Amino acid sequence: MIQVLFFAQVRELLGTAKLEFSAQGINNTEQLRAALAAQDDKWAKVMASDKLLVAVNQTISNWEASVADGDEVAFFPPVTGG
Amino acid sequence: MSQLPTIRVQTADFDVAHEYELLAKDNSDGAVVTFVGKVRDFNDGNPVTDLTLEHYPGMTEAVLQQIAQQAHERWPLNFVTIIHRVGTMALGEQIVFIGVTSAHRKAAFAACEFLIDFLKTKAPFWKLEAGDTGSHWVEARDSDEQAAKMWQQD
């Protein structure tokens, strides 16, 4: 399973902070994004945002990064701390 | 000398005088530069009543460590302290503390500015502002991204 986390607006729009997703057929972040988007219209809309960022195992990543069973993948908007 | 950075992500407030004391204890340092970010009463012309900071536990601390490490590599620094609060903060409250020491002021000023510019664009924190018309997530600013880009080395 892949541990999937959501933060800030992304978490709020989806109504979910965390879920487990089967790693079957998923080899990279883009495939995970597409699989999540395929769930329904709400997920499709959030996952389609061109501002969406992804981190794999707590490191900012891109849409080609490898994802495998046991990884932690987080989706979130641009950061606004400080 | 170069000390390990102090990195803290916490809900509690911090005491600037105490943090200064910890930073200023080595007499080989001639310069101590500190920055404090506060909750202000407006953003984009709208009144703000309070602010909630969300973060990504684990990743946040790791990113702050990396940023502190980069600052140590670029300037001859001694102490580096980064404290960032999370949770809900009222108007006027302190959000973030950056403290840097060095033998000379130029390195300390530059490193302090570098740290806040990088923190604002790289560390996984998100601001939710509450005002008279409800609450909304703060949009990332292009000007912050530009400020961080200015530090990129050729």
gemmi code that builds the backbone of each chain (N, CA, C; Angstrom):
import gemmi

chains = {
    "A": [
        ("MET", (0.832, -1.206, 0.000), (0.000, 0.000, 0.000), (0.867, 1.258, 0.000)),
        ("ILE", (0.321, 2.306, -0.597), (0.987, 3.618, -0.577), (0.239, 4.478, 0.441)),
        ("GLN", (0.988, 5.107, 1.350), (0.377, 6.051, 2.287), (0.246, 7.385, 1.553)),
        ("VAL", (-0.982, 7.901, 1.457), (-1.179, 9.157, 0.723), (-1.687, 10.222, 1.692)),
        ("LEU", (-1.012, 11.371, 1.712), (-1.370, 12.465, 2.613), (-1.778, 13.701, 1.819)),
        ("PHE", (-2.679, 14.492, 2.406), (-3.144, 15.728, 1.756), (-3.073, 16.858, 2.769)),
        ("PHE", (-2.656, 18.044, 2.308), (-2.523, 19.182, 3.219), (-3.241, 20.428, 2.698)),
        ("ALA", (-3.572, 21.300, 3.652), (-4.133, 22.628, 3.396), (-5.376, 22.566, 2.487)),
        ("GLN", (-5.446, 23.433, 1.440), (-6.654, 23.469, 0.594), (-6.969, 22.105, 0.013)),
        ("VAL", (-5.923, 21.375, -0.361), (-6.116, 20.071, -0.991), (-6.850, 19.133, -0.014)),
        ("ARG", (-6.377, 19.113, 1.225), (-7.021, 18.307, 2.269), (-8.473, 18.750, 2.467)),
        ("GLU", (-8.674, 20.078, 2.504), (-10.006, 20.619, 2.774), (-10.981, 20.313, 1.629)),
        ("LEU", (-10.519, 20.499, 0.393), (-11.383, 20.248, -0.770), (-11.751, 18.766, -0.888)),
        ("LEU", (-10.823, 17.892, -0.549), (-11.086, 16.451, -0.653), (-11.821, 15.912, 0.577)),
        ("GLY", (-11.720, 16.649, 1.698), (-12.319, 16.173, 2.938), (-11.576, 14.970, 3.505)),
        ("THR", (-10.321, 14.815, 3.127), (-9.509, 13.672, 3.549), (-8.089, 14.137, 3.842)),
        ("ALA", (-7.546, 13.701, 4.977), (-6.165, 14.057, 5.306), (-5.202, 12.940, 4.931)),
        ("LYS", (-5.726, 11.705, 4.881), (-4.829, 10.559, 4.746), (-5.606, 9.367, 4.238)),
        ("LEU", (-5.003, 8.580, 3.359), (-5.614, 7.313, 2.962), (-4.544, 6.339, 2.501)),
        ("GLU", (-4.937, 5.089, 2.406), (-4.033, 4.068, 1.887), (-4.527, 3.692, 0.500)),
        ("PHE", (-3.592, 3.600, -0.450), (-3.973, 3.324, -1.827), (-3.148, 2.151, -2.324)),
        ("SER", (-3.799, 1.252, -3.036), (-3.093, 0.082, -3.554), (-2.000, 0.498, -4.539)),
        ("ALA", (-0.823, -0.098, -4.380), (0.299, 0.233, -5.262), (0.233, -0.517, -6.587)),
        ("GLN", (-0.789, -1.363, -6.736), (-0.886, -2.178, -7.948), (-1.085, -1.300, -9.187)),
        ("GLY", (-0.219, -1.463, -10.160), (-0.319, -0.704, -11.405), (0.184, 0.727, -11.293)),
        ("ILE", (0.759, 1.077, -10.141), (1.250, 2.451, -9.963), (2.767, 2.447, -9.802)),
        ("ASN", (3.421, 3.093, -10.728), (4.892, 3.114, -10.722), (5.480, 4.502, -10.510)),
        ("ASN", (4.665, 5.535, -10.683), (5.188, 6.894, -10.472), (4.081, 7.829, -9.984)),
        ("THR", (4.499, 9.064, -9.654), (3.572, 10.027, -9.063), (2.437, 10.394, -10.022)),
        ("GLU", (2.738, 10.460, -11.322), (1.699, 10.821, -12.292), (0.616, 9.746, -12.337)),
        ("GLN", (1.033, 8.491, -12.264), (0.055, 7.394, -12.275), (-0.797, 7.395, -11.005)),
        ("LEU", (-0.177, 7.748, -9.876), (-0.953, 7.829, -8.631), (-1.953, 8.973, -8.721)),
        ("ARG", (-1.499, 10.109, -9.254), (-2.395, 11.261, -9.415), (-3.581, 10.879, -10.318)),
        ("ALA", (-3.305, 10.210, -11.416), (-4.371, 9.821, -12.352), (-5.347, 8.846, -11.693)),
        ("ALA", (-4.820, 7.908, -10.907), (-5.686, 6.925, -10.239), (-6.579, 7.601, -9.199)),
        ("LEU", (-6.024, 8.564, -8.477), (-6.826, 9.302, -7.492), (-7.885, 10.144, -8.208)),
        ("ALA", (-7.498, 10.780, -9.313), (-8.419, 11.637, -10.072), (-9.587, 10.837, -10.644)),
        ("ALA", (-9.352, 9.572, -10.921), (-10.381, 8.734, -11.553), (-11.508, 8.359, -10.590)),
        ("GLN", (-11.323, 8.696, -9.294), (-12.333, 8.275, -8.309), (-13.686, 8.950, -8.516)),
        ("ASP", (-13.682, 10.261, -8.669), (-14.936, 10.989, -8.973), (-14.605, 12.423, -9.393)),
        ("ASP", (-15.626, 13.221, -9.668), (-15.437, 14.574, -10.191), (-14.652, 15.476, -9.238)),
        ("LYS", (-14.952, 15.330, -7.936), (-14.267, 16.166, -6.936), (-12.764, 15.893, -6.961)),
        ("TRP", (-12.407, 14.621, -6.964), (-10.991, 14.240, -6.993), (-10.354, 14.658, -8.317)),
        ("ALA", (-11.092, 14.497, -9.398), (-10.563, 14.860, -10.723), (-10.188, 16.339, -10.742)),
        ("LYS", (-11.059, 17.184, -10.164), (-10.842, 18.621, -10.187), (-9.598, 19.004, -9.357)),
        ("VAL", (-9.493, 18.448, -8.151), (-8.365, 18.798, -7.276), (-7.045, 18.304, -7.872)),
        ("MET", (-7.076, 17.095, -8.398), (-5.842, 16.501, -8.935), (-5.401, 17.162, -10.254)),
        ("ALA", (-6.334, 17.883, -10.908), (-6.012, 18.537, -12.180), (-5.338, 19.903, -11.983)),
        ("SER", (-5.309, 20.408, -10.751), (-4.753, 21.739, -10.515), (-3.292, 21.814, -10.955)),
        ("ASP", (-2.975, 22.864, -11.722), (-1.585, 22.986, -12.184), (-0.671, 23.490, -11.071)),
        ("LYS", (-1.263, 23.837, -9.914), (-0.438, 24.291, -8.786), (-0.162, 23.167, -7.786)),
        ("LEU", (-0.737, 22.001, -8.044), (-0.574, 20.886, -7.112), (0.894, 20.444, -7.035)),
        ("LEU", (1.393, 20.292, -5.794), (2.768, 19.816, -5.587), (2.722, 18.409, -5.007)),
        ("VAL", (3.818, 17.669, -5.204), (3.880, 16.306, -4.699), (5.222, 16.077, -4.003)),
        ("ALA", (5.174, 15.350, -2.878), (6.399, 14.947, -2.176), (6.371, 13.434, -2.028)),
        ("VAL", (7.509, 12.799, -2.286), (7.626, 11.353, -2.088), (8.583, 11.120, -0.924)),
        ("ASN", (8.101, 10.402, 0.064), (8.884, 10.145, 1.283), (9.487, 11.435, 1.839)),
        ("GLN", (8.645, 12.473, 1.898), (8.952, 13.750, 2.535), (10.011, 14.570, 1.802)),
        ("THR", (10.154, 14.322, 0.498), (11.034, 15.155, -0.324), (10.230, 15.642, -1.522)),
        ("ILE", (10.255, 16.968, -1.757), (9.544, 17.540, -2.907), (9.994, 16.838, -4.174)),
        ("SER", (9.026, 16.491, -5.010), (9.333, 15.652, -6.145), (8.665, 16.200, -7.404)),
        ("ASN", (8.608, 15.386, -8.453), (7.937, 15.816, -9.683), (7.006, 14.692, -10.154)),
        ("TRP", (6.430, 14.870, -11.347), (5.409, 13.920, -11.811), (5.991, 12.720, -12.541)),
        ("GLU", (7.297, 12.544, -12.450), (7.926, 11.351, -13.032), (8.558, 10.483, -11.954)),
        ("ALA", (8.527, 10.940, -10.714), (9.223, 10.237, -9.629), (8.619, 8.856, -9.382)),
        ("SER", (9.467, 7.898, -9.108), (9.024, 6.522, -8.824), (8.251, 6.454, -7.519)),
        ("VAL", (7.224, 5.605, -7.529), (6.433, 5.334, -6.329), (6.261, 3.823, -6.232)),
        ("ALA", (6.489, 3.295, -5.031), (6.346, 1.847, -4.849), (5.635, 1.553, -3.536)),
        ("ASP", (5.288, 0.302, -3.371), (4.636, -0.175, -2.152), (5.422, 0.292, -0.920)),
        ("GLY", (4.723, 0.864, 0.056), (5.385, 1.297, 1.294), (5.817, 2.750, 1.295)),
        ("ASP", (5.718, 3.415, 0.144), (6.111, 4.832, 0.081), (5.038, 5.730, 0.701)),
        ("GLU", (5.489, 6.920, 1.127), (4.568, 7.953, 1.604), (4.561, 9.068, 0.562)),
        ("VAL", (3.389, 9.349, 0.003), (3.266, 10.388, -1.033), (2.295, 11.450, -0.528)),
        ("ALA", (2.707, 12.717, -0.608), (1.849, 13.809, -0.145), (1.530, 14.760, -1.286)),
        ("PHE", (0.283, 15.234, -1.309), (-0.160, 16.231, -2.296), (-0.534, 17.499, -1.540)),
        ("PHE", (-0.061, 18.638, -2.039), (-0.370, 19.900, -1.359), (-0.203, 21.097, -2.287)),
        ("PRO", (-0.761, 22.247, -1.890), (-0.613, 23.463, -2.707), (0.729, 24.136, -2.425)),
        ("PRO", (1.109, 25.179, -3.192), (2.335, 25.925, -2.896), (2.362, 26.381, -1.442)),
        ("VAL", (3.549, 26.397, -0.849), (3.667, 26.658, 0.587), (3.607, 28.162, 0.882)),
        ("THR", (3.151, 28.500, 2.087), (2.955, 29.915, 2.450), (3.344, 30.195, 3.908)),
        ("GLY", (4.452, 29.596, 4.353), (4.858, 29.834, 5.744), (5.648, 31.125, 5.911)),
        ("GLY", (6.260, 31.261, 7.061), (7.124, 32.400, 7.341), (6.384, 33.573, 7.913)),
    ],
    "B": [
        ("MET", (34.268, 28.304, 14.259), (33.351, 27.326, 14.861), (32.010, 27.330, 14.127)),
        ("SER", (31.397, 26.173, 14.117), (30.079, 26.075, 13.497), (29.252, 25.070, 14.290)),
        ("GLN", (28.183, 25.545, 14.882), (27.340, 24.697, 15.736), (26.252, 24.031, 14.910)),
        ("LEU", (25.732, 22.921, 15.433), (24.568, 22.295, 14.798), (23.384, 23.250, 14.913)),
        ("PRO", (22.575, 23.359, 13.855), (21.435, 24.287, 13.933), (20.387, 23.822, 14.947)),
        ("THR", (19.708, 24.800, 15.528), (18.562, 24.516, 16.395), (17.307, 24.713, 15.558)),
        ("ILE", (16.505, 23.661, 15.414), (15.291, 23.718, 14.593), (14.116, 23.310, 15.475)),
        ("ARG", (13.114, 24.161, 15.577), (11.939, 23.788, 16.374), (10.649, 24.169, 15.652)),
        ("VAL", (9.700, 23.238, 15.607), (8.352, 23.509, 15.092), (7.426, 23.246, 16.269)),
        ("GLN", (6.696, 24.265, 16.697), (5.976, 24.141, 17.963), (4.719, 25.012, 17.969)),
        ("THR", (3.758, 24.651, 18.830), (2.568, 25.496, 18.974), (2.849, 26.649, 19.942)),
        ("ALA", (3.737, 26.404, 20.913), (4.004, 27.407, 21.952), (4.724, 28.623, 21.372)),
        ("ASP", (4.536, 29.754, 22.038), (5.248, 30.978, 21.693), (6.729, 30.809, 22.076)),
        ("PHE", (7.572, 31.732, 21.602), (8.985, 31.712, 21.966), (9.371, 33.056, 22.571)),
        ("ASP", (10.473, 33.035, 23.340), (10.936, 34.233, 24.047), (12.194, 34.742, 23.329)),
        ("VAL", (12.060, 35.881, 22.659), (13.163, 36.413, 21.847), (14.402, 36.674, 22.709)),
        ("ALA", (14.215, 37.205, 23.921), (15.356, 37.515, 24.801), (16.126, 36.234, 25.140)),
        ("HIS", (15.376, 35.168, 25.400), (16.007, 33.886, 25.736), (16.754, 33.329, 24.534)),
        ("GLU", (16.123, 33.395, 23.354), (16.764, 32.873, 22.143), (18.016, 33.688, 21.812)),
        ("TYR", (17.939, 35.000, 22.018), (19.105, 35.861, 21.776), (20.260, 35.461, 22.688)),
        ("GLU", (19.935, 35.229, 23.962), (20.957, 34.841, 24.945), (21.686, 33.567, 24.499)),
        ("LEU", (20.902, 32.575, 24.019), (21.490, 31.313, 23.568), (22.393, 31.531, 22.352)),
        ("LEU", (21.992, 32.468, 21.474), (22.758, 32.732, 20.256), (24.044, 33.512, 20.544)),
        ("ALA", (23.963, 34.387, 21.548), (25.021, 35.393, 21.725), (26.102, 34.976, 22.721)),
        ("LYS", (26.177, 33.678, 23.048), (27.072, 33.286, 24.149), (28.531, 33.091, 23.737)),
        ("ASP", (28.823, 33.070, 22.439), (30.202, 32.816, 21.993), (30.866, 34.136, 21.592)),
        ("ASN", (31.951, 34.506, 22.288), (32.582, 35.809, 22.042), (33.408, 35.870, 20.758)),
        ("SER", (33.472, 34.751, 20.021), (34.114, 34.821, 18.701), (33.138, 35.387, 17.664)),
        ("ASP", (31.868, 35.485, 18.050), (30.856, 36.079, 17.160), (30.751, 37.582, 17.426)),
        ("GLY", (30.956, 38.379, 16.387), (30.763, 39.819, 16.535), (29.390, 40.260, 16.086)),
        ("ALA", (28.641, 39.357, 15.436), (27.343, 39.739, 14.867), (26.267, 38.717, 15.209)),
        ("VAL", (25.150, 39.220, 15.718), (23.963, 38.401, 15.944), (22.827, 39.082, 15.193)),
        ("VAL", (22.258, 38.402, 14.199), (21.118, 38.971, 13.465), (19.909, 38.093, 13.713)),
        ("THR", (18.791, 38.726, 14.098), (17.562, 37.961, 14.325), (16.426, 38.558, 13.507)),
        ("PHE", (15.474, 37.707, 13.150), (14.259, 38.141, 12.461), (13.075, 37.506, 13.164)),
        ("VAL", (12.019, 38.288, 13.376), (10.769, 37.755, 13.920), (9.642, 38.105, 12.957)),
        ("GLY", (8.884, 37.087, 12.526), (7.692, 37.322, 11.719), (6.474, 37.291, 12.626)),
        ("LYS", (5.542, 38.250, 12.427), (4.359, 38.381, 13.287), (3.063, 38.299, 12.481)),
        ("VAL", (1.974, 38.038, 13.174), (0.644, 38.074, 12.541), (0.224, 39.531, 12.428)),
        ("ARG", (0.051, 40.030, 11.209), (-0.351, 41.430, 11.044), (-1.850, 41.498, 10.758)),
        ("ASP", (-2.366, 42.731, 10.851), (-3.832, 42.885, 10.860), (-4.446, 43.049, 9.476)),
        ("PHE", (-3.650, 42.853, 8.407), (-4.236, 42.955, 7.064), (-3.452, 42.051, 6.122)),
        ("ASN", (-4.126, 41.657, 5.053), (-3.435, 40.982, 3.957), (-4.210, 41.268, 2.678)),
        ("ASP", (-3.530, 41.773, 1.668), (-4.170, 42.148, 0.404), (-5.355, 43.082, 0.652)),
        ("GLY", (-5.204, 43.982, 1.619), (-6.232, 44.976, 1.885), (-7.393, 44.499, 2.743)),
        ("ASN", (-7.396, 43.219, 3.112), (-8.505, 42.707, 3.925), (-8.085, 42.561, 5.392)),
        ("PRO", (-9.015, 42.912, 6.319), (-8.672, 42.752, 7.729), (-8.517, 41.274, 8.108)),
        ("VAL", (-7.556, 41.006, 8.975), (-7.308, 39.638, 9.446), (-7.527, 39.617, 10.950)),
        ("THR", (-8.250, 38.603, 11.437), (-8.481, 38.507, 12.881), (-7.602, 37.462, 13.541)),
        ("ASP", (-7.341, 36.364, 12.863), (-6.329, 35.426, 13.337), (-5.835, 34.554, 12.196)),
        ("LEU", (-4.827, 33.749, 12.515), (-4.105, 33.001, 11.489), (-3.856, 31.591, 12.009)),
        ("THR", (-4.078, 30.588, 11.142), (-3.774, 29.208, 11.537), (-2.725, 28.644, 10.590)),
        ("LEU", (-1.666, 28.105, 11.169), (-0.576, 27.521, 10.391), (-0.671, 26.006, 10.436)),
        ("GLU", (-0.740, 25.406, 9.244), (-0.703, 23.947, 9.132), (0.682, 23.562, 8.613)),
        ("HIS", (1.153, 22.362, 8.943), (2.438, 21.928, 8.383), (2.425, 20.431, 8.138)),
        ("TYR", (3.520, 19.931, 7.599), (3.666, 18.514, 7.271), (4.703, 17.943, 8.251)),
        ("PRO", (4.251, 17.376, 9.376), (5.193, 16.906, 10.402), (6.206, 15.931, 9.807)),
        ("GLY", (7.438, 16.086, 10.178), (8.503, 15.226, 9.654), (9.192, 15.894, 8.488)),
        ("MET", (8.433, 16.187, 7.440), (9.035, 16.856, 6.285), (9.455, 18.280, 6.648)),
        ("THR", (8.651, 18.961, 7.440), (8.961, 20.353, 7.798), (10.326, 20.453, 8.463)),
        ("GLU", (10.546, 19.623, 9.475), (11.803, 19.665, 10.215), (12.977, 19.335, 9.292)),
        ("ALA", (12.765, 18.344, 8.402), (13.830, 17.936, 7.484), (14.199, 19.079, 6.535)),
        ("VAL", (13.195, 19.779, 6.008), (13.452, 20.892, 5.085), (14.179, 22.024, 5.813)),
        ("LEU", (13.747, 22.326, 7.036), (14.405, 23.403, 7.790), (15.867, 23.050, 8.071)),
        ("GLN", (16.143, 21.774, 8.370), (17.530, 21.323, 8.565), (18.345, 21.529, 7.288)),
        ("GLN", (17.739, 21.176, 6.132), (18.446, 21.321, 4.855), (18.756, 22.789, 4.560)),
        ("ILE", (17.776, 23.659, 4.833), (17.962, 25.088, 4.575), (19.078, 25.639, 5.473)),
        ("ALA", (19.078, 25.232, 6.746), (20.119, 25.673, 7.684), (21.486, 25.180, 7.214)),
        ("GLN", (21.533, 23.946, 6.733), (22.779, 23.359, 6.224), (23.310, 24.171, 5.031)),
        ("GLN", (22.390, 24.540, 4.130), (22.787, 25.345, 2.963), (23.367, 26.692, 3.395)),
        ("ALA", (22.764, 27.297, 4.418), (23.262, 28.589, 4.911), (24.668, 28.426, 5.480)),
        ("HIS", (24.888, 27.325, 6.233), (26.223, 27.056, 6.785), (27.264, 26.868, 5.688)),
        ("GLU", (26.834, 26.283, 4.564), (27.777, 26.050, 3.459), (28.137, 27.349, 2.734)),
        ("ARG", (27.208, 28.310, 2.752), (27.433, 29.542, 1.989), (28.154, 30.636, 2.763)),
        ("TRP", (27.938, 30.658, 4.091), (28.532, 31.732, 4.894), (29.238, 31.152, 6.116)),
        ("PRO", (30.264, 31.849, 6.644), (30.935, 31.375, 7.862), (30.089, 31.671, 9.101)),
        ("LEU", (29.127, 30.799, 9.378), (28.196, 31.016, 10.484), (28.605, 30.192, 11.686)),
        ("ASN", (28.161, 30.625, 12.855), (28.371, 29.834, 14.065), (27.027, 29.228, 14.480)),
        ("PHE", (26.167, 30.022, 15.125), (24.857, 29.501, 15.539), (23.773, 29.837, 14.515)),
        ("VAL", (22.847, 28.886, 14.299), (21.644, 29.134, 13.504), (20.456, 28.569, 14.288)),
        ("THR", (19.453, 29.395, 14.499), (18.216, 28.954, 15.157), (17.027, 29.268, 14.254)),
        ("ILE", (16.182, 28.273, 14.022), (14.923, 28.496, 13.293), (13.796, 27.932, 14.156)),
        ("ILE", (12.857, 28.798, 14.512), (11.671, 28.357, 15.260), (10.447, 28.779, 14.452)),
        ("HIS", (9.553, 27.848, 14.170), (8.321, 28.195, 13.453), (7.144, 27.640, 14.234)),
        ("ARG", (6.167, 28.492, 14.483), (4.982, 28.029, 15.221), (3.930, 27.473, 14.272)),
        ("VAL", (3.106, 26.568, 14.790), (1.959, 26.032, 14.054), (0.735, 26.146, 14.957)),
        ("GLY", (-0.459, 26.005, 14.362), (-1.700, 26.171, 15.117), (-2.254, 27.566, 14.904)),
        ("THR", (-3.154, 27.981, 15.783), (-3.842, 29.266, 15.605), (-3.174, 30.363, 16.422)),
        ("MET", (-2.934, 31.500, 15.765), (-2.282, 32.642, 16.404), (-3.124, 33.888, 16.228)),
        ("ALA", (-3.182, 34.698, 17.273), (-3.962, 35.933, 17.232), (-3.118, 37.061, 16.642)),
        ("LEU", (-3.774, 38.170, 16.313), (-3.091, 39.366, 15.807), (-1.924, 39.750, 16.700)),
        ("GLY", (-0.813, 40.090, 16.093), (0.337, 40.569, 16.854), (1.224, 39.465, 17.394)),
        ("GLU", (0.757, 38.216, 17.345), (1.574, 37.121, 17.883), (2.756, 36.820, 16.979)),
        ("GLN", (3.780, 36.243, 17.569), (4.979, 35.856, 16.834), (4.732, 34.533, 16.102)),
        ("ILE", (5.179, 34.456, 14.834), (5.021, 33.227, 14.048), (6.352, 32.507, 13.897)),
        ("VAL", (7.387, 33.270, 13.533), (8.655, 32.642, 13.153), (9.827, 33.436, 13.729)),
        ("PHE", (10.874, 32.695, 14.126), (12.112, 33.307, 14.614), (13.290, 32.738, 13.842)),
        ("ILE", (14.127, 33.623, 13.333), (15.383, 33.196, 12.709), (16.507, 33.936, 13.424)),
        ("GLY", (17.521, 33.210, 13.857), (18.674, 33.840, 14.498), (19.954, 33.264, 13.922)),
        ("VAL", (20.905, 34.148, 13.631), (22.157, 33.733, 12.996), (23.308, 34.490, 13.639)),
        ("THR", (24.411, 33.804, 13.900), (25.593, 34.503, 14.397), (26.790, 34.233, 13.500)),
        ("SER", (27.680, 35.240, 13.458), (28.887, 35.124, 12.645), (29.925, 36.102, 13.200)),
        ("ALA", (31.153, 35.953, 12.738), (32.195, 36.887, 13.178), (31.861, 38.307, 12.726)),
        ("HIS", (31.280, 38.421, 11.529), (31.019, 39.746, 10.948), (29.569, 39.892, 10.488)),
        ("ARG", (29.136, 41.140, 10.401), (27.715, 41.391, 10.173), (27.214, 40.988, 8.788)),
        ("LYS", (28.047, 41.157, 7.757), (27.553, 40.910, 6.398), (27.062, 39.484, 6.221)),
        ("ALA", (27.843, 38.526, 6.720), (27.449, 37.118, 6.609), (26.173, 36.858, 7.406)),
        ("ALA", (26.083, 37.451, 8.590), (24.917, 37.211, 9.449), (23.645, 37.802, 8.833)),
        ("PHE", (23.734, 39.029, 8.310), (22.563, 39.636, 7.647), (22.127, 38.800, 6.435)),
        ("ALA", (23.098, 38.456, 5.598), (22.778, 37.724, 4.361), (22.167, 36.368, 4.684)),
        ("ALA", (22.759, 35.651, 5.627), (22.256, 34.309, 5.965), (20.850, 34.378, 6.549)),
        ("CYS", (20.589, 35.390, 7.362), (19.262, 35.527, 7.965), (18.212, 35.752, 6.873)),
        ("GLU", (18.537, 36.607, 5.908), (17.598, 36.896, 4.823), (17.395, 35.676, 3.922)),
        ("PHE", (18.498, 34.996, 3.628), (18.441, 33.754, 2.850), (17.522, 32.737, 3.543)),
        ("LEU", (17.683, 32.584, 4.850), (16.894, 31.588, 5.586), (15.404, 31.891, 5.524)),
        ("ILE", (15.019, 33.152, 5.700), (13.578, 33.451, 5.672), (13.049, 33.351, 4.241)),
        ("ASP", (13.831, 33.762, 3.249), (13.378, 33.645, 1.854), (13.185, 32.174, 1.467)),
        ("PHE", (14.102, 31.318, 1.887), (13.993, 29.904, 1.540), (12.892, 29.213, 2.324)),
        ("LEU", (12.793, 29.563, 3.601), (11.733, 28.980, 4.425), (10.361, 29.265, 3.820)),
        ("LYS", (10.171, 30.507, 3.370), (8.854, 30.913, 2.843), (8.467, 30.165, 1.574)),
        ("THR", (9.453, 29.682, 0.826), (9.141, 29.057, -0.463), (9.398, 27.550, -0.496)),
        ("LYS", (10.119, 27.011, 0.498), (10.479, 25.587, 0.467), (9.887, 24.751, 1.598)),
        ("ALA", (9.621, 25.358, 2.745), (9.183, 24.564, 3.903), (7.666, 24.363, 3.853)),
        ("PRO", (7.192, 23.133, 4.125), (5.756, 22.840, 3.991), (4.901, 23.378, 5.152)),
        ("PHE", (4.663, 24.695, 5.083), (3.730, 25.384, 5.989), (2.658, 26.030, 5.120)),
        ("TRP", (1.435, 26.072, 5.642), (0.344, 26.749, 4.918), (-0.440, 27.613, 5.891)),
        ("LYS", (-0.783, 28.842, 5.429), (-1.495, 29.803, 6.277), (-2.976, 29.851, 5.917)),
        ("LEU", (-3.812, 29.735, 6.939), (-5.256, 29.918, 6.796), (-5.625, 31.184, 7.568)),
        ("GLU", (-6.095, 32.203, 6.824), (-6.426, 33.475, 7.461), (-7.895, 33.562, 7.774)),
        ("ALA", (-8.209, 34.054, 8.970), (-9.601, 34.313, 9.313), (-9.815, 35.813, 9.371)),
        ("GLY", (-10.936, 36.271, 8.799), (-11.271, 37.695, 8.816), (-12.768, 37.869, 8.976)),
        ("ASP", (-13.252, 39.075, 8.704), (-14.679, 39.369, 8.876), (-15.546, 38.536, 7.932)),
        ("THR", (-14.974, 38.155, 6.790), (-15.784, 37.462, 5.778), (-15.500, 35.955, 5.744)),
        ("GLY", (-15.043, 35.404, 6.867), (-14.748, 33.974, 6.915), (-13.267, 33.716, 6.775)),
        ("SER", (-12.907, 32.453, 6.527), (-11.495, 32.142, 6.448), (-11.110, 31.678, 5.046)),
        ("HIS", (-9.866, 31.920, 4.688), (-9.386, 31.488, 3.374), (-7.897, 31.184, 3.450)),
        ("TRP", (-7.451, 30.296, 2.565), (-6.032, 29.936, 2.501), (-5.255, 31.028, 1.789)),
        ("VAL", (-4.121, 31.384, 2.346), (-3.269, 32.410, 1.748), (-2.630, 31.849, 0.480)),
        ("GLU", (-2.665, 32.648, -0.590), (-2.044, 32.249, -1.861), (-0.539, 32.478, -1.793)),
        ("ALA", (0.220, 31.580, -2.403), (1.668, 31.784, -2.484), (1.943, 33.023, -3.332)),
        ("ARG", (2.939, 33.797, -2.951), (3.261, 35.043, -3.657), (4.409, 34.842, -4.629)),
        ("ASP", (4.244, 35.397, -5.827), (5.331, 35.361, -6.804), (6.558, 36.107, -6.275)),
        ("SER", (6.300, 37.181, -5.490), (7.424, 37.987, -4.988), (8.299, 37.176, -4.033)),
        ("ASP", (7.680, 36.237, -3.283), (8.468, 35.376, -2.398), (9.324, 34.419, -3.218)),
        ("GLU", (8.731, 33.903, -4.302), (9.458, 32.978, -5.174), (10.633, 33.709, -5.840)),
        ("GLN", (10.388, 34.959, -6.269), (11.457, 35.779, -6.873), (12.586, 36.012, -5.872)),
        ("ALA", (12.203, 36.300, -4.608), (13.208, 36.570, -3.571), (14.094, 35.343, -3.357)),
        ("ALA", (13.483, 34.147, -3.360), (14.261, 32.913, -3.172), (15.167, 32.662, -4.373)),
        ("LYS", (14.654, 32.991, -5.563), (15.441, 32.761, -6.791), (16.703, 33.625, -6.826)),
        ("MET", (16.614, 34.813, -6.208), (17.757, 35.726, -6.183), (18.988, 35.094, -5.541)),
        ("TRP", (18.763, 34.084, -4.678), (19.879, 33.454, -3.966), (20.500, 32.317, -4.764)),
        ("GLN", (19.902, 31.973, -5.905), (20.449, 30.857, -6.672), (21.825, 31.218, -7.208)),
        ("GLN", (22.741, 30.256, -7.064), (24.109, 30.499, -7.504), (24.302, 29.970, -8.916)),
        ("ASP", (25.167, 30.626, -9.656), (25.463, 30.164, -11.015), (26.281, 28.885, -10.966)),
    ],
}
model = gemmi.Model(1)
for chain_id, residues in chains.items():
    chain = gemmi.Chain(chain_id)
    for i, (resn, *xyz) in enumerate(residues, 1):
        res = gemmi.Residue()
        res.name, res.seqid = resn, gemmi.SeqId(i, " ")
        for name, pos in zip(("N", "CA", "C"), xyz):
            atom = gemmi.Atom()
            atom.name, atom.element = name, gemmi.Element(name[0])
            atom.pos, atom.b_iso = gemmi.Position(*pos), 0.0
            res.add_atom(atom)
        chain.add_residue(res)
    model.add_chain(chain)
structure = gemmi.Structure()
structure.add_model(model)
structure.setup_entities()
